[in-house]
Amino acid sequence: MAYGRLDVFWPDGLFMTFPLVENNVSIGRSSGNTIVLDTSTISRYHLTITHDGEQVLITDLDSVNGTFVDGVKLETNQPRPIYGGEEIQIGHLRLIYHHIEEQATQPIEAVDETTQRIELQLPAFRIDVINPDIPVSPGAHTTAEIAITNTSTEQCSYIVSASGMPTEWVRIDRPRLTINPGETSQVLINFRPLRRPESKPGDYPITVRVAQSDDPDAHLDAQFTVRILPYAGFGMALDSRRVRSSERFRLHLHNQGSAVLPLSISGRDPNDRLRFNILVPQVALAPGQRLTVQGEVKPKNPALFGKPRQYPFDVVVRSNDAARFLVAERGQFIERPALPTWTPFALVGLLGAVLVVGVIVGLILFGRPSPQPRILSFSVSSTQVARGDVVDINWSAQNVNDLSLAVDGTPVLTNAGGLSSGVPLNTENLTGSVVLSLTGRNGSQQAVATQTLYVYEPLGEGFFTTSPTQLVRYVVQTLDISWDVPGAVRTSLSGLEAFSNAPIPPSFGPQANLTGISGIPVQPFTLTLTAEDEVGHTRQQTLNIAVINPECAASRGEVTLHAGPDARLQVVGTVPRGVSVVVDAQDGSGRWLRVQLPGGQSGWGERRQFSCSSLFNPDNLYKELNVATLPPPTATPRSATPPAPTRAPTATPLG
């Protein structure tokens, strides 16, 4: 079974992939290697990748040009572990190592270039995008492939960028490149989220933009989604492994993963001689959060006489998520009997005196009431929180032997003793106004304090899309806009006025579907969606709508351009056969197209002589009714002198 895969990228765009099956894989240009790469820029035996069943190691074999992992040069003959997603540079080759988690169920397959493909085109170039089709965990990586084809007649330079996730997660192997006419070049974009608790899981909407470096307005935007998976990490430790009578143990917890981690804490005695009281048996740790939980250990049958005794016990933590992992930390409980070994003998002589003293003390204390319990303070870290957040509850009390906490009348903490000062509360299952009640008891007396907490629904990720994502300048088109923002009570849309004057409501609910919005775009524009939750928090998301020029090419030889839509008007230029030009209007009859000329001028050519791009329908071009026309004929008086001859206008070729 393969434990990994190695992708090799050549400078000319060639891509190769090798499954890693053998436990010792050598790489170099010699035919004796497991993987032979025929290039003089690497050594005969350049490096090895080894697998010992637990980890994968890469070792440079004293190569001439060295081996670089994520930009750091390896020391010769010093193995370095790799985990998946690393970029390995040898000579002019770039290698990407992929780790395979499930060896028994994940076969190595070649990249299927017919799936998840996005094709976009402008008159001067087009792009084909194969977007990532698998989720990625922090620390690993996934790749998008961009093929850029120069369809113009001149060499062009392009700029490739990606947005939608933190910039340190994205690596573009060729952010700037130059392509000759008619040729295609490949660009790889690696998405590698960092293995940190703040690497939030979820769907990230990615926009890849390819633009001509000399004309930023000539660009194509490909949009797709990269799903980032959560990863788990957990740490725990006892503050002290030795717990004595009347002491509490302190258990330190740390969520090292990127998702909320619900936990259950309990005690376990292998000899069934102890009983446990965990003050907060259920907690939910936010990503990266640290928390200390206290607990008590007591013997089921306390010894009254004798020497100190030791009992082993375990503090057990179980996750309540899909992983359901179980972790235990061993401790020692030391029981110190209340009386030493010789006490029984002394008791016989002292029994009479003790009885007398006991009677006297009882008479003194009889009738003295227990002190009145008091709750001095009771507060929460925030009285308004988003559902799923953790809120800290703190208090101080006096003359209290036992404390209990209830949420809307449901107990969440009981028998907390009198020394507890606070607990965290997970609000995942709460909503709306919640009443927290703290009760302190001393014997038959009690004191109660309350706090009100408001739990609101936070704004979710949702979606915000348009169709199409690219419009054509000067052409009447329709635009569909849809969105859905969970947790929003109202949404609003701005920026549409740059495309259409169609009236839209000033606000919407959490979702909307606007269809058939008609307009004529002139410049690229941005749509901004603003979502607001029930407590007034807002969040904005933007979509950049690309606008390209409508282009037509002279298809029936050279096209003569006139000052207006009439062949009798002055000739202002020509369009050579096969040359593409920008058209920005049609006349009222639809038989003439207006062509943009250098210097802000324009000329009219017969539509039948042009072949237009399939990206738009010339029938939908803006109609220009204010056009040049011939003056009305006037009577000319006879004259003995013949009129001076006029010179025909000279046709100016259109660059």
Protein Blocks (a to p, Z undefined) as FASTA:
>chain_A
ZZbdcddddfkopacddddfbfbdcddjbfkbmbdcddfkbcfblbdcddehjaccddde
hiakopaeehiacdehiacddebhpacdehjbdcdddddfblmlmccddddfkgoiacdd
dfkbccdddddfbdcdehiacddddddddfbfbdcddddddehiafklpccfblbccdde
hiacdddddddddddfklcgdddddddddddfklmklccddddddddddddddddddfbl
cdcehiacddddddfbfbdcddddddddfklpaccddfblbccddehiacddddddddfb
dcfbdcddddddddddddfbfnopacddddddddddfbdfklmmmmmmmmmmmmmmmmmm
mmmmgopacdddddfbdcdfbfbdcehiacddddddehiabdcddeehiafbehkbjmbg
bdcddfklgghjddddddddehjbccdddddddddddddfbjaddddfbdcehiacdddd
ddddehiabdcdehjlmmbccdcdfbdcfbdcdehiacddfbdcddddddddfkopacdd
dddddddddddddfebjadddfbdcfkbccfbdcdehiacddfbdcfkopaccdddehhi
acdddfklpccdfkbcfklpccdfbdcdddddddddddfbdcdddddddddddZZ
